[in-house]
Amino acid sequence: GTAAMETFVARALKKVRKDSARKDKELRDACDETFARIDARMKAGGAEDNDADKYFRPLQLACQNKNPKVKATALDTLQKLIAYGYLRGETVIEADAGGQPLRHLIDLVVETICNCKDDSHENVQLQVIKALLTATTSNTCAVHDTSLLLAVRACYHIYLVSRNMVNRTTAKATLTQMLNVVFQRMEQHEVRRKAA
């Protein structure tokens, strides 16, 4: 329905804000700013918005938070936004002198998720694995090259360090799926190269 994405983002960020500490001023401000933007959009009505790229900042800050609850909520939200096709990460965040895109938002999204891999909390680890699997196998966002390798490394890292059997098993299964995606892409690339 209309504003489904906004409602989802707002609900997640309300939880993030509630669980954050008073000293997390930047995070809280980013949440409040997003609430204001969403409210303004809701009041204005208009076409349904399906692009969550603009709401990434508070989730990025939440992933950098020390509180595992805040982190897990943010990771879960990112995973769902990617799964629903709302967070595609197509926004160019870095370009070369000629204006050719060097990095897209999805690269920063993957990097942000991967940076949570060192958290020893089991739920955070699990959310990292789930979010990375969704990002790398999604049809709506393109995770390539460096980001794909980062994702593989993060899952491998969790597989090695996690004391939780479920997380280890999940990390292993995720790695298998990710590498299948890598091989599929290599084969597609090969086919295209031969056709060229």
HUSULFEN-V910926 format. One record per residue. RES is the residue in three letters. OMEGA is omega in whole degrees, 0 to 359 (999 if undefined). Layout:
BEGIN
res->[RES	RES]
omega->[OMEGA	OMEGA]
END
This chain:
BEGIN
res->[GLY	THR	ALA	ALA	MET	GLU	THR	PHE	VAL	ALA	ARG	ALA	LEU	LYS	LYS	VAL	ARG	LYS	ASP	SER	ALA	ARG	LYS	ASP	LYS	GLU	LEU	ARG	ASP	ALA	CYS	ASP	GLU	THR	PHE	ALA	ARG	ILE	ASP	ALA	ARG	MET	LYS	ALA	GLY	GLY	ALA	GLU	ASP	ASN	ASP	ALA	ASP	LYS	TYR	PHE	ARG	PRO	LEU	GLN	LEU	ALA	CYS	GLN	ASN	LYS	ASN	PRO	LYS	VAL	LYS	ALA	THR	ALA	LEU	ASP	THR	LEU	GLN	LYS	LEU	ILE	ALA	TYR	GLY	TYR	LEU	ARG	GLY	GLU	THR	VAL	ILE	GLU	ALA	ASP	ALA	GLY	GLY	GLN	PRO	LEU	ARG	HIS	LEU	ILE	ASP	LEU	VAL	VAL	GLU	THR	ILE	CYS	ASN	CYS	LYS	ASP	ASP	SER	HIS	GLU	ASN	VAL	GLN	LEU	GLN	VAL	ILE	LYS	ALA	LEU	LEU	THR	ALA	THR	THR	SER	ASN	THR	CYS	ALA	VAL	HIS	ASP	THR	SER	LEU	LEU	LEU	ALA	VAL	ARG	ALA	CYS	TYR	HIS	ILE	TYR	LEU	VAL	SER	ARG	ASN	MET	VAL	ASN	ARG	THR	THR	ALA	LYS	ALA	THR	LEU	THR	GLN	MET	LEU	ASN	VAL	VAL	PHE	GLN	ARG	MET	GLU	GLN	HIS	GLU	VAL	ARG	ARG	LYS	ALA	ALA]
omega->[180	176	179	181	181	180	180	180	182	181	180	182	176	178	178	183	181	182	182	181	181	182	179	188	183	179	181	178	180	177	182	179	180	177	181	179	180	178	180	179	181	181	182	182	178	185	178	182	180	183	184	181	184	181	185	187	180	179	176	179	180	178	180	183	181	185	182	179	179	180	183	178	181	180	179	180	178	180	182	179	177	181	180	181	179	181	183	176	182	180	178	181	179	180	178	183	181	179	177	182	176	180	175	180	182	178	178	178	181	179	180	179	181	180	178	186	183	178	185	180	187	182	178	179	181	180	177	181	182	181	181	178	180	182	185	182	182	177	185	176	186	177	184	166	186	182	179	178	177	181	179	181	181	179	179	179	180	178	182	188	186	177	183	185	180	180	179	179	180	179	180	179	179	178	179	181	180	182	174	178	179	181	177	181	178	180	178	180	180	179	180	182	180	182	185	999]
END
